[in-house]
Amino acid sequence: MIKYFWIIIGIVFIGQYLSGSGSAEELGQLLQTHFAIYNRNQGELELLDGSNTADIDGVLLRTAEKRNAIRQAVQDNVRFENPSAQTVPLLAEHYGKTEQAAAKRSLQRERIDQSVEALQSLFQFSQQLCDAGQYDCRLTAAKLRLQGIPLVQDVLLHPKTRHTHYVGVYEMLRVQLDRWTKDKDIWTEYKTECLRVYALTDTPQQDKPFFEKAVNVMIESCSLPYYKRQPVLRQLKEQVRSGTPAISKDLLKVIPDAMEQLALERTQCEMLYLGLGIALRKEQRVVHTQPPLVPLTGETYSIKLITGGIMITYPGNVKACYVPYRK
């Protein structure tokens, strides 16, 4: 019997069982071609986390052509033909890190156009990850968006940001929200991936049926908004704590945290979108009517028009979203 521990390590990059070769223009292969550089030289990646602007500029200069190749591929709507490949999530994070660094440095230099361009590339790339229809890619997209949102907020707060930049960011978020991946689709795909793992291992007779029953309940719960799934999630956590078969336990325990992350991602994107919409006078109705419910909590957003801008938050949120008015 293959030890279940190694199967669970593998589920994060489950494509190690499934990976094949894509076409020459497949987006995963482009990532491998251009951003495996960090696998060979981790020092490059670490420089982006440092405080030395010369080091950061050096990495951005050395990767500019590679970054532009991915940007162009995304603009051309090149897809992930083999999204399950083991390297895709990691290399996607590497690419995302360079775009985040590019956005920060451009903002520091007051090059707002370039900062917005980097963020638009980051979010468009995240959408391609979502469209890949694979669990690990979807969670990586959520991670990249959540990392990008504070940078978007920094752009909105910069004194040299203008109305045209607001429009660009607003349209970027509108596309993301319009094309949002349904939770049911994500967890249906996750179930499929996990069943492939079972097919490749010898497991106790009761393990697979237990997993299927539990994950089917979670998939059915996705017909409800996240905040209404809490009883089902509590039940799942209790099952995981008490006598769940070994492999099923490790496959199921990731679900509650991942669902919460996806709900937080949606919430953060909506807050920015609402704030920009009010600033651009596209969402004035929410000021005079009941604001939409927060995907994460089920409460209503608190929207306040204050001197110079719009403040949006919700109970329990540690950092409000503030969007200044711009001419």
N, C-alpha and C positions, 0 to 999 in steps of 0.2 A: 504493500500500500504506500502510495506517495504521501509523505507527511503533509498534513493539512496546513501546517505553518507556512510551508513554501508556496502552497497554492494561494494562501491569502496574501502573502507578499506579492505574488504575481498578479492578483486581481487589480492592483493599482495600475499595472501596465499589462492588462490581460492579453493584449495583442502578442505577447511573446509566444503564445500558443497558436495564434491565428495569423500572424503577419505574413504578407506576401509582397509582391512587387507591384508598384503602381506605375503609371505612365511617366514619361519624362517630365511632364508638366504638372504632376500631382503635387499638391501643396505640401504634404508631408515630406516628400523628397526634396523639395526646395528648401525646407527648413533644415533637413539633414545636410544638404550641400552648403548652406550659408551659415548655419548657426551651431553646427557641431564643433565649431571653433572653441566654444567654451568648455566642451567636454575634453578637448585636448589641452586647453590652457585655462584652468580654473582661475588663475591670477587675473585674467582679463575681466572675468565676471565680478571678482571681488573689488576691482578698481571702481566699478560703477557704484558700489556701496560706500566708497570712501568720501572724504571731504575735500580732497585735492582736485580742484577744478581742472588743472592741467592734465591729470590722469584721466579724468572723465572725458574731457575733450579729445584726448588721444584715442581712447576706445571708440568714441563716436565717429571720429575721423576714419579709423581703420575699418569700421563696420558700416560706413555710410552706403557703400555700393551694395552690400549684402542686405541692408535694411530696405533700400530702394527696390531691390529685386522682389522682396516679399510684398512691399506696398503695391508694386505694379501687378503682381499676381492676384492680389486681393481685388484691385480695381478691375482686373480682367475677369473676375469671378471664377478663378481657378479653384477647384474643390479639393477636399481631402478624399482621395479614392481609397486610401487604406488607413482610416483614422485609428484603427486598433493597433497600429504599429507601436512597439514599446517606446520608441524615442519621441513620439509626437508631443505628449503633454510636457515633457521636460524641455524640449527645444522650443515649444511655444512660449514657455515661461522665459526662456533666454531671449527670444525675440521681443517679448513684451517688456522685458527689463530695459532693453536698449531704447525702445520708444518712450518709456517713462523717463529715462535719463535725458533723452533728446527734448522732451516737453519741458522738463525742469530747467535745463540749461538755456533753452530758448527764452523761457519766461524771465530768467535771471538777466538775460541780455536785452530784455524788453522787446523781443521779436515775437510778438503775440501771434502773428500769422503762422509762424513756424511751429509754435507751441500747440496751437489748435490743430494744425495739420498732423502732428505726431499723435495727438490724442484721437483724432478721427481715424487714423490708421490703426491705432491700438483697438478701438472699439469695432471697427469694420472687420479686423482680423478675428476678434472675439466672436463676432456673428458667424464667421465661417466655421469656427470651431463648433459653435452650437449647431449649425446646419449639417455637420458631419454625422449627427445622429448617434453619437457614442458617448457613454457615460463619462469616461475619464476626460474626454475633450470638453464636455459640457461643464464639468466641475472646474477645469482649467480656465474656461471662458469666464466663469463666475469670479474666479480668483483675480484674473486680469482686470475685469470691470471694477471690482471692489478696490483694487489698487489704483485704478485710473481715476475714480470719482473724486478723491481728494485733490488730485492734480487739476481736474476740471474746475473744482471750487476755487483753487488758487488763481486760475485764469480769470474766472468771473470777478474775483476781488481785485485784480490788478488795475491800477488807475489808468493805464493806457489801453485797456480792453474797450472795444467799441461795440455798437449795435450790430454791426456785420458779424462780429465774432459770436455774439449771442445767437444770431440766426443760424450760424454754422453748427454750433453745439446743440441747439434746440432740434434741428433737423436730424443730427446724428442720433440723439436720444429717441426721437420719434420713430426712426427706422428700427432701432433696437427693440423698442416696446411693441411696435406693430408686428414684429417677426418673432416675438418671444416664444421660446420653446415650451411646450406644455409639459408640466411635471409628469403627467401620465405617460407620455412618450419616453421621457428619460428613464423612468423606473421600469417600464416594459422592456426597454433595451438592456437595462441592468440585469433584469431577470434572465434574459436570453444569454448574456455573457456568462452569468453564474452557472446556468445549466450546462454550458459548454465545459466549464471546469469540472462539474460532476461527471460528465461523460468521459473525462480523461483520467478519472481517479477511481479507486476502489473505496467506497464509503459504506458505513453501516446502513442497513436496509431502511431504517426509519429517517435517515438524515435528509435525503432529497425531498420526500413528501412533506416533511416538516417545513423545510425552506420554502417550497412552492406555496404551501398554504399561507404562511406568514407574509411572503412577499406579495401574494395576490391581494391580501387584505390592504397592504400599503398602496398597491396600484389602484384599487377601488377607492381608497380614501382621497385620491388625487382629484376626484370629482368635487371635493370640497376645497375651499381656500385653506392655506396652510394653518391659519390660526384656529380653524375648526377641526383640525386633525389631531389635536392634542390628546384626546382620550385614546385614540388608536396608537399614537406614538408612545404614550405611557405604558400601554399594554405590551407593545413590542419591547420596550426597555425591560419590563418585568420578565418577559419571556427569555430575553437574552441573559438576564441575571440568574435565572433559575432553571437549570437542567436542560438547556438547549443543546442539541447535538453539536459536536465540535466545529465542523466546517460551517454549518448554518449560523452558528453564533457569530463567527467572524465575518460572514457575508452580510448578516442582518444588522450588526451593531453600527455600521457606518451610515445607515439610512437616516436616523434622526438628525444627526449633525449636518449631513449633506442637505436635507430638506430645509433646515434652518438657514444654512448659508444661501441657498437659492432664494428663500423668502427675503432675507436681508438684502441681497443683490437687487431684487426687484424694487424693494422699498427705497433704497438709496437712489436708484435711477429715477424712480417716480418723483422723489422730492426735488431733484434738480430740474426735471422736466416741468413740474408744476410751477416752480419758481421762475424759470425762464419764460414759461407761457404767460404768466401774469405780467412779468416785466415787458414782454413783447405785445401785451394786450391780446393774446390769443386764448387765454384761459380765464377771462374776467368772471365768468359764471361761477367759478369755485369760490370767489370772494364773497358772493352774495347768496350762495346756496350751501347745502351740506357738503363739506369736502369729502373726497373719496376715502374709503377705509384703507388703513395701512396693511399691506399684505402680511407683514410679520406679526402684528399684534391684533388686528381686527378693530382697533380704535380709529378715531378720525385724526387726520393731520391737523395740526394747529397752524393756521396761516394768519400772519400778522403783517399788516402794511405799516411799516415804521418809517421814520425819516430817512429818506435816501434809498429805500429798497424794501424787499420782501423777506420775512423770516418764516421758515417752515420747519416744524419739528413734530414730534409725537411723544406721548408719555414714555419715559424710560430711555429716550434717545440721549446719548451723552454729548452729541455735537449737532447743533442745529445747522440747517442749510440756509445761507444768506445770499441773496442775489441783489446786488445794487442796481438801481435804474441807470440806464445808459442812453446817451443821445447818439 
